[in-house]
Amino acid sequence: MEIFVDTLVGLVEGSGFMGFLVEGGWKNIIMILISFVLFYLAVVKQYEPLLMLPIAFGMMLTNLPITGLYHPELWDPALNPYFAPEYIETANGVVVNYVKEASLDYGKVLHEGGLLDMLYLGVKLGIYPPLIFLGIGSMTDFGPLIANPKSFLLGAAAQGGIFFTFLGACLLNLTGVADFTLKEAGSIAIIGGADGPTAIFLTSKLAPQLLGSIAVAAYSYMALVPVIQPPIMKLLTTEKERSVKMGQLRQVSKIEKVIFPIAVTVIVSLIVPDAASLVGMLMLGNLMKESGVCDRLVKTAQNELMNIITIFLGVTVGATAVAGNFLSAKTLFIILLGLIAFSIGTACGLLLGKLMYLISGGKINPLIGSAGVSAVPMAARVSQKVGQETNPSNFLLMHAMGPNVAGVIGSAVAAGVLLSVLG
């Protein structure tokens, strides 16, 4: 009988329920409830469900006590000696204490880590986001951008939200309103690009402790493009501007479509080497598609590979949303600044669109500028919808796809710039 009681007590003490009773266990409960909210948004509201649902599930798993699936102490510089003090002796015999950035102990991760730690290696090593870009490239038609090269300018202008928000986050830090490092400010600002994989890629390099919060904010705003953008579009444009009908785009030849990804890869990699992995994979996927000689590879990139990486990426990013990092004032600032970044990016694209409207003598509809954020193809569809509400005979979708795909390139370049400056 005594053995039975001891066994029963051992089962109870070793259960996850006891984990909720330790100090701070209530935070895990809150995080699990937040994951339930994300489940609702993914399943019922269908807000970016392909990634929101895995993120929510990863968030739930990592906050269930004693599962051993994810160990934040293996990755967090504050808990793991990521910055190791060393001592050197100068020429005059003075001993100086300095801090040297040390590599994470990946051997320890492989030996002591759980399932999600292993999968998280793909995020930490910068593998998953470029592979997602490979799939995106294999499904993207750059024809509208090639047919109207001015779209590059609109895609670039829409990245203004990233850099304005970076300066704003730095200002908040200087004034003492919020406590952000430069790397954290850069990671938060990239939300303005409305590109989830890019946000994850940059944050995993600069501020991995904020990865869960930034990923949730980035994908939430991507899903809310039809809600956030129309009021800004109507505020910054007149009815006359929104009703402009644009002429049909020229036909783009196959040779142009084949040369384009090669040329973009070379040019971007030479100018911003840190963006080469994202832009290179994006353009490789597109080159496979446009060449017409890699059908099997294109189908794999579009389907099996894309789906597998999406699952791994979503679950592991959600796993980083541990209670200690997520439940903080920083998360609230991230959500607010992310919204500001996205809104400013939309406004910058629209304002340049208005300028191009004036310069062209009213031939360019400024609404296509809002598609410069890289939420493909949602932002282009919103431009089409708002334009058609004003003029039912208007058809802006293909014109808006130019700035939209340019925004994908632009956000990757912006991430490369921030990484080269802050990394």
SULTABEL-V414898 format. One record per pair of residues at least 12 apart in sequence whose C-alpha atoms are under 6 Angstrom apart, sorted by the first residue. I is the first residue (numbers start at 1). J is the second residue. If there is no record, write none. Layout:
# SULTABEL-V414898
i=I j=J
i=I j=J
This chain:
# SULTABEL-V414898
i=16 j=65
i=16 j=66
i=19 j=65
i=27 j=323
i=28 j=63
i=28 j=323
i=32 j=60
i=35 j=56
i=35 j=60
i=38 j=56
i=39 j=53
i=47 j=223
i=48 j=223
i=51 j=314
i=54 j=314
i=54 j=315
i=55 j=314
i=55 j=315
i=55 j=318
i=58 j=315
i=58 j=318
i=58 j=319
i=59 j=318
i=59 j=319
i=59 j=321
i=62 j=319
i=68 j=114
i=69 j=114
i=69 j=115
i=69 j=116
i=70 j=114
i=70 j=116
i=70 j=117
i=82 j=102
i=83 j=100
i=83 j=101
i=83 j=102
i=84 j=99
i=84 j=100
i=85 j=98
i=85 j=99
i=86 j=98
i=116 j=316
i=120 j=316
i=124 j=204
i=129 j=197
i=129 j=201
i=130 j=278
i=130 j=281
i=133 j=281
i=133 j=282
i=134 j=281
i=134 j=282
i=134 j=285
i=135 j=301
i=135 j=302
i=135 j=306
i=137 j=282
i=137 j=283
i=137 j=285
i=137 j=286
i=138 j=285
i=138 j=286
i=138 j=289
i=138 j=298
i=144 j=402
i=145 j=402
i=147 j=250
i=151 j=402
i=151 j=403
i=152 j=406
i=154 j=349
i=154 j=369
i=154 j=372
i=154 j=403
i=155 j=372
i=155 j=403
i=155 j=406
i=155 j=407
i=156 j=410
i=157 j=348
i=157 j=349
i=158 j=345
i=158 j=346
i=158 j=348
i=158 j=349
i=158 j=372
i=158 j=373
i=159 j=193
i=159 j=345
i=160 j=345
i=161 j=192
i=161 j=341
i=161 j=344
i=161 j=345
i=162 j=189
i=162 j=190
i=162 j=192
i=162 j=341
i=165 j=189
i=165 j=341
i=166 j=185
i=166 j=186
i=166 j=189
i=169 j=185
i=183 j=206
i=183 j=422
i=184 j=207
i=187 j=203
i=191 j=218
i=191 j=338
i=192 j=341
i=192 j=342
i=193 j=373
i=193 j=411
i=194 j=222
i=194 j=373
i=194 j=374
i=194 j=375
i=195 j=374
i=196 j=218
i=196 j=219
i=212 j=317
i=212 j=318
i=212 j=320
i=212 j=321
i=213 j=331
i=217 j=335
i=242 j=387
i=243 j=390
i=243 j=391
i=244 j=365
i=245 j=394
i=258 j=287
i=258 j=290
i=261 j=283
i=261 j=287
i=265 j=280
i=274 j=416
i=275 j=412
i=275 j=413
i=275 j=416
i=346 j=370
i=349 j=369
i=349 j=370
i=349 j=372
i=350 j=366
i=350 j=369
i=350 j=370
i=353 j=366
i=353 j=369
i=354 j=366
i=367 j=383
i=368 j=383
i=368 j=400
i=371 j=400
i=371 j=403
i=371 j=404
i=372 j=403
i=372 j=404
i=372 j=407
i=373 j=407
i=374 j=404
i=374 j=407
i=374 j=408
i=380 j=397
i=380 j=400
i=380 j=401
i=384 j=396
i=384 j=397
